[in-house]
């Protein structure tokens, strides 16, 4: 019985750590959601219409040597 009461955590510090953990998890989820929205917005605003010369953007091909 004494061992069980010694190993058990007290109520207030445990509750505080749980609340801090939930707050950190919520902030991480919010940061991921906000970052995903920023990337999606950046991709949609920089999209070029097909045939406008932006199709090779980001490719590793070398340019053609035709003058």
N, CA, C and O atoms as a MOPAC input file, in Angstrom:
PM7 MOZYME 1SCF
protein

 N      0.81700 1    -1.19200 1     0.00000 1
 C      0.00000 1     0.00000 1     0.00000 1
 C      0.86100 1     1.25700 1     0.00000 1
 O      0.55700 1     2.22800 1    -0.69200 1
 N      1.92900 1     1.23200 1     0.77400 1
 C      2.80000 1     2.39500 1     0.82400 1
 C      3.50200 1     2.58600 1    -0.52000 1
 O      3.69300 1     3.71400 1    -0.97500 1
 N      3.88400 1     1.47400 1    -1.15000 1
 C      4.53500 1     1.55500 1    -2.45600 1
 C      3.59700 1     2.14400 1    -3.50600 1
 O      4.02400 1     2.94400 1    -4.33900 1
 N      2.33400 1     1.75900 1    -3.47200 1
 C      1.36400 1     2.28300 1    -4.43000 1
 C      1.15500 1     3.77900 1    -4.24400 1
 O      1.06600 1     4.51400 1    -5.22800 1
 N      1.07900 1     4.23100 1    -3.03100 1
 C      0.88600 1     5.66100 1    -2.80500 1
 C      2.15800 1     6.44600 1    -3.10700 1
 O      2.08400 1     7.62100 1    -3.46600 1
 N      3.31800 1     5.82000 1    -2.96600 1
 C      4.58200 1     6.48900 1    -3.28800 1
 C      4.74100 1     6.63900 1    -4.79600 1
 O      5.21500 1     7.67500 1    -5.26300 1
 N      4.35800 1     5.63600 1    -5.55500 1
 C      4.52400 1     5.66400 1    -7.00500 1
 C      3.44000 1     6.45400 1    -7.71700 1
 O      3.64800 1     6.89700 1    -8.84700 1
 N      2.30600 1     6.64000 1    -7.09300 1
 C      1.22800 1     7.37500 1    -7.75000 1
 C      1.54400 1     8.86900 1    -7.78200 1
 O      2.14100 1     9.41800 1    -6.85600 1
 N      1.13400 1     9.49800 1    -8.85700 1
 C      1.38800 1    10.93100 1    -9.00500 1
 C      0.31000 1    11.71500 1    -8.26800 1
 O     -0.81600 1    11.25000 1    -8.09400 1
 N      0.67700 1    12.88700 1    -7.85200 1
 C     -0.31000 1    13.74300 1    -7.22200 1
 C     -1.20900 1    14.33400 1    -8.29100 1
 O     -0.83500 1    14.36900 1    -9.46300 1
 N     -2.37300 1    14.79400 1    -7.90900 1
 C     -3.39500 1    15.21300 1    -8.87000 1
 C     -3.02700 1    16.50500 1    -9.59700 1
 O     -3.15200 1    16.56100 1   -10.82000 1
 N     -2.58600 1    17.52600 1    -8.90300 1
 C     -2.36000 1    18.83000 1    -9.53200 1
 C     -1.20100 1    18.83300 1   -10.53500 1
 O     -1.38500 1    19.34500 1   -11.64000 1
 N     -0.02600 1    18.29600 1   -10.21900 1
 C      1.04700 1    18.29400 1   -11.22500 1
 C      0.68500 1    17.45300 1   -12.45200 1
 O      1.03700 1    17.80900 1   -13.57700 1
 N     -0.02000 1    16.33300 1   -12.23200 1
 C     -0.41900 1    15.49400 1   -13.36100 1
 C     -1.39600 1    16.23700 1   -14.26200 1
 O     -1.27300 1    16.18700 1   -15.48600 1
 N     -2.34900 1    16.91500 1   -13.67400 1
 C     -3.32700 1    17.67100 1   -14.45400 1
 C     -2.64000 1    18.79200 1   -15.21800 1
 O     -2.97900 1    19.06100 1   -16.37100 1
 N     -1.69100 1    19.43500 1   -14.59100 1
 C     -0.94400 1    20.50600 1   -15.25300 1
 C     -0.15900 1    19.96900 1   -16.45200 1
 O     -0.15700 1    20.58700 1   -17.51600 1
 N      0.50000 1    18.83500 1   -16.28800 1
 C      1.26100 1    18.25600 1   -17.39600 1
 C      0.34600 1    17.80100 1   -18.53500 1
 O      0.70500 1    17.92600 1   -19.70600 1
 N     -0.81900 1    17.28000 1   -18.20100 1
 C     -1.78200 1    16.88000 1   -19.22700 1
 C     -2.25200 1    18.10500 1   -20.00900 1
 O     -2.32600 1    18.06700 1   -21.23700 1
 N     -2.56500 1    19.17600 1   -19.30900 1
 C     -3.02100 1    20.39500 1   -19.98800 1
 C     -1.91200 1    20.98800 1   -20.85900 1
 O     -2.18000 1    21.45500 1   -21.96600 1
 N     -0.68600 1    20.97200 1   -20.37600 1
 C      0.43000 1    21.47600 1   -21.18300 1
 C      0.61400 1    20.60700 1   -22.42200 1
 O      0.85500 1    21.12800 1   -23.51100 1
 N      0.50500 1    19.30800 1   -22.27200 1
 C      0.63100 1    18.39700 1   -23.42000 1
 C     -0.45900 1    18.61600 1   -24.44900 1
 O     -0.18900 1    18.60500 1   -25.65000 1
 N     -1.69100 1    18.81500 1   -23.99400 1
 C     -2.80700 1    19.07400 1   -24.91500 1
 C     -2.59600 1    20.40900 1   -25.62600 1
 O     -2.87700 1    20.52300 1   -26.81900 1
 N     -2.10800 1    21.41300 1   -24.91000 1
 C     -1.86500 1    22.72100 1   -25.53100 1
 C     -0.76300 1    22.63100 1   -26.58400 1
 O     -0.88500 1    23.22600 1   -27.65500 1
 N      0.30200 1    21.89900 1   -26.29400 1
 C      1.39200 1    21.74100 1   -27.26700 1
 C      0.90100 1    20.99200 1   -28.50100 1
 O      1.22400 1    21.37300 1   -29.62600 1
 N      0.12600 1    19.93400 1   -28.30100 1
 C     -0.41200 1    19.18000 1   -29.42900 1
 C     -1.33900 1    20.04500 1   -30.27900 1
 O     -1.30600 1    19.96600 1   -31.50700 1
 N     -2.15900 1    20.86600 1   -29.64000 1
 C     -3.05900 1    21.75200 1   -30.38100 1
 C     -2.27400 1    22.79500 1   -31.17500 1
 O     -2.63300 1    23.11600 1   -32.30800 1
 N     -1.21000 1    23.31800 1   -30.58500 1
 C     -0.38700 1    24.29500 1   -31.31300 1
 C      0.31400 1    23.65000 1   -32.50700 1
 O      0.41700 1    24.26700 1   -33.56700 1
 N      0.79500 1    22.42400 1   -32.35000 1
 C      1.44200 1    21.73600 1   -33.47100 1
 C      0.44700 1    21.45600 1   -34.59700 1
 O      0.77000 1    21.64100 1   -35.77100 1
 N     -0.74800 1    21.01700 1   -34.24800 1
 C     -1.77400 1    20.78700 1   -35.27100 1
 C     -2.16200 1    22.08800 1   -35.96700 1
 O     -2.33300 1    22.11500 1   -37.18600 1
 N     -2.29900 1    23.16300 1   -35.19700 1
 C     -2.63300 1    24.45900 1   -35.78500 1
 C     -1.52900 1    24.96500 1   -36.70000 1
 O     -1.81000 1    25.52800 1   -37.75800 1
 N     -0.27700 1    24.77100 1   -36.30500 1
 C      0.83400 1    25.21000 1   -37.15300 1
 C      0.87200 1    24.41300 1   -38.45000 1
 O      1.12800 1    24.97900 1   -39.51300 1
 N      0.62100 1    23.10500 1   -38.38000 1
 C      0.58500 1    22.28600 1   -39.59200 1
 C     -0.55000 1    22.72800 1   -40.51200 1
 O     -0.36100 1    22.83600 1   -41.72400 1
 N     -1.72200 1    22.98200 1   -39.94600 1
 C     -2.87800 1    23.40800 1   -40.74900 1
 C     -2.60100 1    24.76000 1   -41.39800 1
 O     -2.89300 1    24.94800 1   -42.58000 1
 N     -2.04500 1    25.69900 1   -40.64400 1
 C     -1.74300 1    27.02900 1   -41.16900 1
 C     -0.67800 1    26.95700 1   -42.26200 1
 O     -0.79500 1    27.63700 1   -43.28100 1
 N      0.35000 1    26.14800 1   -42.06400 1
 C      1.38300 1    25.98700 1   -43.07800 1
 C      0.85200 1    25.34700 1   -44.34600 1
 O      1.24500 1    25.73200 1   -45.44700 1
 N     -0.03300 1    24.37900 1   -44.20600 1
 C     -0.63600 1    23.74800 1   -45.38200 1
 C     -1.46000 1    24.74700 1   -46.17700 1
 O     -1.43700 1    24.73500 1   -47.40800 1
 N     -2.18600 1    25.60900 1   -45.48300 1
 C     -2.97400 1    26.63300 1   -46.17900 1
 C     -2.07300 1    27.61500 1   -46.91400 1
 O     -2.38000 1    28.01900 1   -48.03500 1
 N     -0.95000 1    28.00600 1   -46.28400 1
 C     -0.02500 1    28.95500 1   -46.92100 1
 C      0.57400 1    28.36200 1   -48.18700 1
 O      0.68300 1    29.04800 1   -49.20400 1
 N      0.96500 1    27.08600 1   -48.13300 1
 C      1.55900 1    26.43500 1   -49.30100 1
 C      0.52200 1    26.29900 1   -50.41000 1
 O      0.82900 1    26.53800 1   -51.57800 1
 N     -0.69500 1    25.92000 1   -50.05500 1
 C     -1.74500 1    25.78200 1   -51.06400 1
 C     -2.05700 1    27.13000 1   -51.70300 1
 O     -2.27600 1    27.20500 1   -52.91200 1
 N     -2.07900 1    28.18900 1   -50.90900 1
 C     -2.35300 1    29.51400 1   -51.44200 1
 C     -1.21600 1    29.96500 1   -52.36900 1
 O     -1.46600 1    30.57500 1   -53.40900 1
 N      0.02600 1    29.66600 1   -51.99200 1
 C      1.17800 1    30.04700 1   -52.80200 1
 C      1.17400 1    29.28900 1   -54.12800 1
 O      1.49600 1    29.85100 1   -55.17400 1
 N      0.80700 1    28.01100 1   -54.07500 1
 C      0.76500 1    27.21000 1   -55.31200 1
 C     -0.33700 1    27.69000 1   -56.23900 1
 O     -0.13900 1    27.74300 1   -57.45300 1
 N     -1.48700 1    28.04000 1   -55.69500 1
 C     -2.59800 1    28.45400 1   -56.54900 1
 C     -2.35500 1    29.83500 1   -57.14700 1
 O     -2.81700 1    30.11300 1   -58.25400 1
 N     -1.64300 1    30.70300 1   -56.44100 1
 C     -1.40300 1    32.03100 1   -56.98300 1
 C     -0.27700 1    32.04600 1   -58.00500 1
 O     -0.23200 1    32.93200 1   -58.85800 1
 N      0.63500 1    31.07600 1   -57.93200 1
 C      1.74700 1    31.05500 1   -58.87300 1
 C      1.49500 1    30.13300 1   -60.05900 1
 O      2.38300 1    29.92400 1   -60.88500 1
 N      0.29500 1    29.58400 1   -60.14500 1
 C     -0.00700 1    28.68200 1   -61.25500 1
 C     -0.09900 1    29.47000 1   -62.55700 1
 O     -0.76600 1    30.50200 1   -62.62700 1
 N      0.57700 1    28.97100 1   -63.57900 1
 C      0.53200 1    29.61400 1   -64.88900 1
 C     -0.34200 1    28.79200 1   -65.81900 1
 O     -0.42100 1    27.57300 1   -65.67000 1
 N     -0.98400 1    29.42000 1   -66.75300 1
 C     -1.80800 1    28.65600 1   -67.69800 1
 C     -0.92400 1    27.77500 1   -68.57600 1
 O      0.22600 1    28.12700 1   -68.83900 1
 N     -1.44200 1    26.63800 1   -69.03200 1
 C     -0.63600 1    25.75600 1   -69.87000 1
 C     -0.22400 1    26.44600 1   -71.16600 1
 O     -1.01400 1    27.17100 1   -71.77100 1
 N      0.99400 1    26.22000 1   -71.57800 1
 C      1.49800 1    26.82600 1   -72.80300 1
 C      2.05400 1    28.22300 1   -72.59700 1
 O      2.42000 1    28.87700 1   -73.57400 1
 N      2.13000 1    28.69700 1   -71.38200 1
 C      2.62700 1    30.04800 1   -71.12500 1
 C      4.12000 1    30.04700 1   -70.80500 1
 O      4.66000 1    31.06200 1   -70.36300 1
 N      4.78900 1    28.91400 1   -71.02700 1
 C      6.21400 1    28.85100 1   -70.78000 1
 C      6.56300 1    28.41500 1   -69.37700 1
 O      7.74500 1    28.30700 1   -69.05300 1
 N      5.61300 1    28.16700 1   -68.55900 1
 C      5.89400 1    27.75200 1   -67.19600 1
 C      5.89600 1    26.25300 1   -67.01800 1
 O      6.03900 1    25.77000 1   -65.89500 1
 N      5.74000 1    25.49100 1   -68.11300 1
 C      5.65400 1    24.04700 1   -67.97900 1
 C      6.99200 1    23.42600 1   -67.61200 1
 O      7.02000 1    22.32900 1   -67.05400 1
 N      8.10200 1    24.09600 1   -67.91000 1
 C      9.41700 1    23.53900 1   -67.59800 1
 C      9.94500 1    24.06400 1   -66.27500 1
 O     11.07600 1    23.76200 1   -65.89500 1
 N      9.16300 1    24.82300 1   -65.59100 1
 C      9.60300 1    25.39600 1   -64.32900 1
 C      9.84900 1    24.28800 1   -63.30700 1
 O      8.97700 1    23.45300 1   -63.06700 1
 N     11.01500 1    24.28500 1   -62.71900 1
 C     11.36800 1    23.28700 1   -61.73000 1
 C     11.86100 1    21.98600 1   -62.31800 1
 O     12.10900 1    21.04500 1   -61.56300 1
 N     12.01700 1    21.88300 1   -63.62300 1
 C     12.48800 1    20.64400 1   -64.22000 1
 C     14.00900 1    20.63000 1   -64.26800 1
 O     14.66300 1    21.66600 1   -64.14800 1
 N     14.54800 1    19.44600 1   -64.44300 1
 C     16.00400 1    19.29400 1   -64.49000 1
 C     16.48900 1    19.12900 1   -65.92300 1
 O     17.66700 1    18.84300 1   -66.13800 1
 N     15.63300 1    19.29700 1   -66.88800 1
 C     16.06500 1    19.16600 1   -68.28000 1
 C     16.87500 1    20.37400 1   -68.68700 1
 O     16.64200 1    21.49000 1   -68.22300 1
 N     17.83100 1    20.13100 1   -69.56300 1
 C     18.62400 1    21.23700 1   -70.09500 1
 C     17.85900 1    21.89200 1   -71.23600 1
 O     17.06300 1    21.22500 1   -71.89600 1
 N     18.07600 1    23.16500 1   -71.48400 1
 C     17.36100 1    23.81700 1   -72.57100 1
 C     17.82700 1    23.29600 1   -73.93700 1
 O     18.94800 1    22.80800 1   -74.08300 1
 N     16.94900 1    23.41000 1   -74.92200 1
 C     17.29000 1    22.99900 1   -76.28000 1
 C     18.34800 1    23.91700 1   -76.84300 1
 O     18.40100 1    25.10000 1   -76.50600 1
 N     19.20200 1    23.36500 1   -77.71200 1
 C     20.30000 1    24.15700 1   -78.29600 1
 C     19.91400 1    24.77300 1   -79.64700 1
 O     20.79400 1    25.19400 1   -80.39800 1
 N     18.64600 1    24.83000 1   -79.96100 1
 C     18.23900 1    25.42500 1   -81.24500 1
 C     18.23900 1    26.93000 1   -81.14100 1
 O     17.67700 1    27.48000 1   -80.19400 1
 N     18.85600 1    27.61200 1   -82.09100 1
 C     18.89900 1    29.08300 1   -82.02900 1
 C     17.59200 1    29.72500 1   -82.40500 1
 O     17.48100 1    30.95100 1   -82.39800 1

